[in-house]
Amino acid sequence: MDAMGQRALSIAQDLIRIDTTNTGDSASKGERQAAEYVVGLLEDCGYQPIYIESEPRRGSVLLRIEGHDAAKPPLILHGHLDVVPAQAERWTVDPFGGQISDGYLWGRGAVDMKNMVAMILALIEHWAASGQRPARDLLVGFFADEEAGGRKGAHWLIDHHPDFFIGAEEAVGEVGGFSTMVAGQRAYLLQTAEKGIAWLQLVATGTAGHGSARNPDNAVVHLVDALTRVRDIAWPIRWTETVRRLLSGAAELAGLNLDLDDPDSVEAVLAAFGPASRWVAPSIATSCNLTGLEAGDKVNVVPDQASALLDIRPLPGQHNQVFDQVGQAAGRNVRVETVNIDTGLEAPIDSPIVQAMTEALAKADPKAVVLPYMLPAGTDAKALSRLGIAGYGFTPMQLPPSFDFTAMFHGIDERVPVQTFGFGTGVLGDFLATY
């Protein structure tokens, strides 16, 4: 691995060792410390970054880097500094130790997404030391709060500092450009779309009473009945352009005939992705998962309220259908409350930026096959889309065939192969030098 890749690895270790756990409330921590680390590194390079807090300790960093061609629209390059919680007792290693072992960098954020942040910073250091510049101006953002929807990070910046992003038409962030195996052949999945977010709370009300008495107005029962109806919703399949192209490309690699009207044919193509199918399969329809329950505080007391949390990920353009269907399923004893709503996205596939990313991957891996895909989760691209900015996921990584990459996101023993830092910084540098 070259010096820039080694530097990216070292920065990633430093960032992992800063616990930036985002619990979604005031207990979130570490983002200021991580942002100050980033600011110090950039200042050492001779830049003048901007540090901004949406509220105490919830810090983001912004930086404009001048490119060769000021006539080109600036490009946004962004990452987030926060991570989801880690239960240390369930990990093999300290989740905030930044340990290197067996050829992997271990720790919370190794994949999501301090690896990409580190590659960006190593590349910026390289430019500063060598006198090189990107092809166009870059608007670089290291955001807080992505893991809780970005309301104290990217969305807040769009609300309060939109002028920083003026002129940008496209943005590049996380969760794309990684390799996976499709029927034994390596393919790189480039994120050109992502599902929406509909985090909802169902709140059932009833009549409180003693646990020994008859109670036909039991809030817990009302909630269970509503959740059963929600579970039975048949979310319709819809083929976006991104998913059509993904499955068509995968079918060609696997030597399969794809018939989108034949469920067995679709399932055969999805199976060709192996473990990565856990991310590919949800992109054909809206998905819904029960993620939380709360009711009662004593076994012999019937509570007057019970609630549940739903993580619903609508396909782009399907938010209204979600609200209609969940509302009907909830019934008259259950109200539907919004926790967080954000839009689904689909960026142009036949575009110069996708061509440039594809060419950068092909330079590093001449046999590269690049396919567009839809992320079943969400990124800060949702916030940027409010300004009409098209978002793409491009964190280039060539991964070992046996590595279950998608299982690392928010997972126990999150880790990333050390070798990816050299590959990633090289591909990212080639892309930004030409586009």
C-alpha positions in Angstrom: 0.0 0.0 0.0 1.3 3.4 -0.9 2.0 6.3 1.5 -1.4 7.9 1.0 -3.2 4.7 1.7 -1.1 4.2 4.9 -2.0 7.8 5.9 -5.7 7.2 5.4 -5.5 4.0 7.5 -3.8 6.0 10.3 -6.4 8.8 10.2 -9.1 6.2 10.3 -7.6 4.7 13.4 -7.5 8.1 15.1 -11.1 8.8 14.2 -12.4 5.4 15.4 -10.7 6.1 18.8 -12.9 9.2 19.2 -16.2 7.8 20.4 -18.8 9.7 18.3 -21.8 7.6 19.4 -25.0 9.1 18.2 -27.9 8.0 20.4 -30.4 10.3 18.7 -30.7 12.5 21.8 -28.7 14.8 24.1 -26.6 11.9 25.2 -24.8 11.9 21.8 -21.1 12.6 22.2 -17.8 13.1 20.6 -18.7 14.9 17.4 -17.1 18.1 18.6 -13.8 16.3 19.4 -13.8 14.5 16.0 -14.6 17.8 14.2 -11.8 19.5 16.0 -9.4 16.7 15.0 -10.5 17.3 11.3 -10.1 21.1 11.7 -6.6 20.7 13.1 -5.5 18.4 10.3 -6.9 20.7 7.6 -5.3 23.8 9.3 -1.9 21.9 9.3 -2.4 21.6 5.5 -2.8 25.4 5.2 -6.5 25.4 4.7 -9.1 27.5 6.6 -12.0 25.2 7.4 -15.2 26.4 9.0 -16.4 24.8 12.2 -20.1 25.1 12.9 -22.3 23.8 15.7 -26.0 23.3 15.4 -26.1 23.0 19.2 -23.4 22.5 21.8 -21.0 19.7 20.9 -22.9 18.8 17.6 -20.2 20.1 15.3 -19.7 19.9 11.5 -16.8 21.1 9.3 -17.0 22.8 5.9 -14.1 23.5 3.5 -13.9 24.8 0.0 -10.9 23.6 -2.1 -10.1 25.5 -5.3 -9.9 23.3 -8.4 -8.3 23.8 -11.8 -11.5 24.9 -13.7 -13.6 27.5 -11.9 -16.1 27.3 -14.8 -17.2 23.9 -13.8 -19.9 23.6 -11.1 -18.4 22.8 -7.8 -18.8 19.2 -6.5 -19.8 18.4 -3.0 -17.7 15.7 -1.3 -19.2 14.7 2.1 -19.0 12.3 5.0 -20.3 12.0 8.5 -18.4 11.9 11.8 -21.0 10.2 14.0 -21.5 6.4 14.5 -24.3 4.2 15.9 -23.9 2.8 19.4 -21.8 -0.3 20.0 -22.3 -2.8 22.8 -18.7 -3.4 23.8 -19.4 -6.6 25.7 -20.6 -8.3 22.5 -17.5 -7.4 20.4 -14.3 -9.4 20.0 -12.3 -6.2 20.3 -12.7 -2.7 21.8 -15.1 -1.0 19.3 -13.3 2.3 19.9 -9.8 0.9 19.9 -8.9 1.3 16.2 -7.2 -2.1 16.3 -5.5 -3.7 13.3 -5.7 -7.5 13.3 -5.7 -10.2 10.7 -5.5 -7.7 7.9 -8.5 -5.7 9.0 -9.1 -2.4 10.8 -11.7 -3.0 13.5 -14.0 -0.6 15.2 -17.3 1.3 15.1 -17.1 3.5 12.1 -14.5 1.4 10.2 -17.1 0.9 7.4 -19.8 3.5 8.3 -18.1 5.8 7.6 -14.8 6.9 9.1 -12.9 5.0 6.4 -14.2 7.3 3.7 -13.7 10.4 5.9 -10.1 9.2 6.4 -9.6 8.7 2.6 -10.8 12.2 1.9 -8.5 13.7 4.5 -5.5 11.8 3.3 -6.2 12.9 -0.2 -6.5 16.6 0.9 -3.2 16.2 2.7 -1.6 14.8 -0.4 -2.9 17.7 -2.5 -1.5 20.2 0.0 1.9 18.6 0.1 2.2 18.0 -3.7 0.6 21.2 -5.0 -2.0 19.2 -6.9 -5.6 20.2 -7.1 -8.9 18.6 -8.1 -10.4 19.2 -11.5 -13.1 21.5 -10.2 -13.8 23.3 -6.9 -14.8 20.9 -4.1 -17.2 21.8 -1.3 -16.2 19.4 1.4 -18.5 18.6 4.3 -17.9 16.5 7.4 -21.3 16.4 9.0 -22.7 15.6 12.4 -25.9 13.6 13.2 -26.3 11.5 10.0 -27.1 8.4 12.0 -30.2 10.1 13.5 -31.4 11.7 10.3 -29.1 14.7 10.0 -31.5 17.2 11.6 -28.5 18.5 13.6 -26.1 18.1 10.8 -26.6 18.2 7.0 -30.3 19.3 7.2 -29.4 22.0 9.7 -26.7 23.3 7.5 -29.0 23.4 4.5 -31.5 25.4 6.6 -28.9 27.8 8.1 -26.0 27.9 5.7 -27.3 27.2 2.2 -25.0 29.7 0.6 -22.0 27.4 1.1 -23.5 24.9 -1.4 -24.4 27.5 -4.1 -23.6 26.3 -7.6 -23.2 22.6 -6.8 -25.3 20.2 -8.9 -23.9 16.9 -7.7 -22.6 15.4 -4.5 -20.5 12.3 -3.7 -20.8 10.5 -0.3 -21.0 7.1 1.2 -22.0 3.5 0.4 -21.1 3.0 -3.2 -18.2 1.9 -5.4 -17.5 -1.2 -3.3 -17.0 -4.6 -4.9 -19.1 -7.7 -4.4 -19.3 -11.1 -6.0 -22.0 -11.8 -8.5 -22.1 -15.5 -9.5 -18.3 -15.7 -8.8 -17.5 -12.5 -10.7 -16.4 -9.2 -9.2 -18.7 -6.2 -9.7 -18.7 -2.8 -8.2 -22.0 -1.4 -7.0 -22.3 2.4 -7.6 -25.1 4.0 -5.6 -27.3 6.1 -7.8 -30.5 5.8 -5.7 -31.6 5.4 -2.1 -34.9 4.6 -0.4 -36.8 7.1 1.6 -37.3 7.1 5.4 -40.6 6.9 7.2 -39.9 6.3 10.9 -43.3 6.1 12.5 -44.7 5.4 16.0 -48.0 3.7 16.5 -49.6 4.7 19.8 -52.6 2.7 21.0 -54.9 3.9 23.8 -57.3 2.1 26.0 -58.6 1.9 29.5 -56.3 1.3 32.4 -57.2 -1.2 35.0 -56.3 -4.1 37.3 -54.7 -7.1 35.6 -57.2 -9.5 37.1 -60.3 -7.8 35.6 -61.9 -8.2 32.2 -60.8 -5.4 29.9 -62.1 -5.3 26.3 -60.4 -1.9 25.8 -56.8 -3.1 26.3 -54.2 -0.8 24.7 -51.6 -3.6 24.3 -54.2 -5.8 22.5 -55.1 -2.8 20.2 -51.4 -2.3 19.4 -50.8 -6.0 18.7 -53.8 -6.2 16.4 -52.6 -3.1 14.5 -49.1 -4.4 14.1 -50.5 -7.7 12.8 -52.4 -5.7 10.1 -49.3 -3.7 9.3 -47.3 -6.9 9.0 -49.7 -8.2 6.5 -49.6 -5.2 4.1 -48.6 -6.3 0.7 -46.1 -3.6 -0.4 -46.2 -3.5 -4.2 -43.1 -4.2 -6.3 -42.0 -1.3 -8.5 -39.0 -1.4 -10.8 -37.0 1.8 -10.7 -34.5 2.4 -13.5 -31.6 1.8 -11.1 -32.9 -1.6 -10.1 -33.8 -2.6 -13.6 -30.2 -1.9 -14.7 -28.8 -3.6 -11.7 -30.7 -6.8 -12.1 -30.2 -6.8 -15.9 -26.4 -6.5 -15.4 -26.3 -9.1 -12.7 -28.3 -11.5 -14.9 -25.8 -11.1 -17.7 -22.9 -11.8 -15.4 -24.6 -14.8 -14.0 -25.8 -16.1 -17.4 -29.4 -16.0 -16.3 -32.5 -14.9 -18.2 -34.3 -12.1 -16.3 -38.1 -11.8 -16.5 -39.3 -9.0 -14.2 -42.8 -10.5 -14.3 -41.6 -13.9 -13.0 -40.9 -13.9 -9.3 -38.8 -17.0 -9.6 -36.6 -15.4 -12.2 -36.1 -12.3 -10.1 -35.3 -14.4 -7.0 -32.7 -16.3 -9.0 -30.9 -13.1 -10.0 -31.1 -11.8 -6.5 -29.5 -15.0 -5.2 -26.6 -14.4 -7.5 -25.5 -11.5 -5.2 -24.8 -13.9 -2.3 -24.7 -12.1 1.0 -25.0 -8.7 -0.7 -28.6 -9.7 -1.6 -29.7 -8.5 1.8 -29.2 -5.0 0.5 -30.2 -5.6 -3.1 -33.5 -7.4 -2.4 -35.2 -4.6 -0.4 -34.8 -2.3 -3.4 -37.7 -3.9 -5.3 -40.4 -2.8 -2.8 -41.1 -0.7 0.2 -40.0 -2.5 3.4 -41.2 -2.3 7.0 -39.7 -3.5 10.2 -40.9 -3.3 13.8 -37.9 -1.9 15.8 -39.3 -1.0 19.3 -42.1 -1.7 21.8 -43.2 0.0 25.0 -46.1 -0.8 27.2 -46.8 -1.1 30.9 -44.7 -0.9 34.0 -46.2 -3.6 36.2 -47.5 -7.1 35.5 -50.8 -6.6 37.3 -51.7 -3.3 35.7 -53.3 -2.9 32.3 -51.8 0.3 30.8 -53.8 2.9 29.1 -51.2 3.3 26.4 -48.9 1.2 24.3 -46.5 2.1 21.5 -44.4 0.7 18.8 -41.7 2.0 16.4 -41.7 1.2 12.7 -38.8 1.7 10.4 -40.4 1.9 6.9 -38.2 2.5 3.9 -40.4 3.6 0.9 -39.3 3.4 -2.7 -38.8 6.9 -4.2 -42.2 8.5 -4.7 -44.1 6.1 -2.4 -44.4 8.1 0.9 -48.0 9.0 0.4 -48.9 5.3 -0.1 -47.1 4.4 3.0 -49.1 6.8 5.2 -52.4 5.8 3.6 -51.7 2.0 4.1 -50.3 2.3 7.6 -53.1 4.6 8.7 -55.8 2.2 7.4 -54.1 -0.8 9.1 -53.7 1.1 12.4 -57.4 1.3 13.0 -59.5 3.6 15.2 -57.8 2.8 18.5 -54.3 3.6 17.3 -52.8 6.9 16.1 -49.8 7.2 13.8 -47.1 9.7 14.7 -44.1 10.8 12.7 -40.6 10.3 14.1 -38.7 11.2 11.0 -39.6 11.5 7.3 -37.2 11.9 4.4 -37.4 11.5 0.7 -36.2 8.7 -1.5 -33.8 9.6 -4.3 -32.8 8.5 -7.7 -30.0 10.3 -9.6 -29.3 10.2 -13.3 -27.3 7.1 -14.3 -26.3 8.1 -17.9 -24.3 11.1 -16.7 -20.7 12.3 -17.0 -20.1 11.9 -13.2 -21.1 8.2 -13.4 -18.8 7.7 -16.4 -15.9 9.4 -14.6 -16.4 7.1 -11.5 -16.6 4.1 -13.7 -13.4 5.1 -15.6 -11.5 5.6 -12.3 -12.5 2.1 -11.1 -11.5 0.6 -14.5 -8.1 2.2 -14.2 -7.5 0.5 -10.9 -9.2 -2.7 -11.9 -9.3 -3.2 -15.7 -11.8 -6.0 -15.5 -14.2 -3.9 -13.4 -17.9 -4.3 -14.1 -19.8 -1.4 -12.6 -23.5 -1.6 -11.8 -25.9 1.0 -10.4 -27.8 0.1 -7.2 -30.3 1.5 -4.8 -29.2 1.8 -1.2 -32.0 0.5 1.1 -31.0 2.9 3.8 -30.4 6.7 3.7 -27.5 9.2 3.6 -27.0 12.9 3.9 -27.7 13.1 0.2 -31.3 13.5 1.3 -30.5 16.8 2.8 -28.5 18.0 -0.2 -31.4 17.0 -2.5 -33.4 19.8 -1.0 -31.2 22.2 -3.0 -31.7 20.2 -6.2 -28.4 18.4 -5.8 -28.1 14.9 -7.2 -26.4 12.5 -4.8 -24.2 9.5 -5.5 -22.5 7.0 -3.2 -18.8 6.4 -4.1 -16.5 5.0 -1.4 -14.3 2.9 -3.7 -13.2 -0.4 -2.2 -12.0 -3.7 -3.7 -13.0 -6.3 -1.2 -12.0 -9.9 -0.7 -14.6 -12.3 -2.3 -15.4 -13.9 1.1 -15.9 -10.6 3.0 -19.6 -10.0 3.9 -19.4 -6.2 3.6 -23.1 -5.4 4.0 -23.1 -7.2 7.4 -20.6 -4.7 8.7 -23.0 -1.8 8.7 -24.2 -1.2 12.3 -23.0 -4.7 13.0 -21.0 -6.4 15.8 -17.2 -6.5 15.1 -17.4 -3.9 12.3 -14.2 -4.0 10.3 -12.8 -3.2 6.9 -9.8 -4.8 5.1 -6.7 -2.7 5.5 -5.9 -3.0 1.7 -9.0 -1.0 0.8 -7.4 2.2 1.9 -4.7 2.1 -0.8 -7.2 1.2 -3.4 -9.8 3.7 -2.3 -7.6 6.7 -2.1 -6.1 6.0 -5.5 -9.5 5.6 -7.2 -11.0 8.6 -5.4 -7.9 10.7 -6.4 -8.1 9.7 -10.0 -11.8 10.5 -10.1 -11.5 13.9 -8.6 -8.4 14.7 -10.8 -10.4 14.2 -13.9 -14.1 15.1 -13.2 
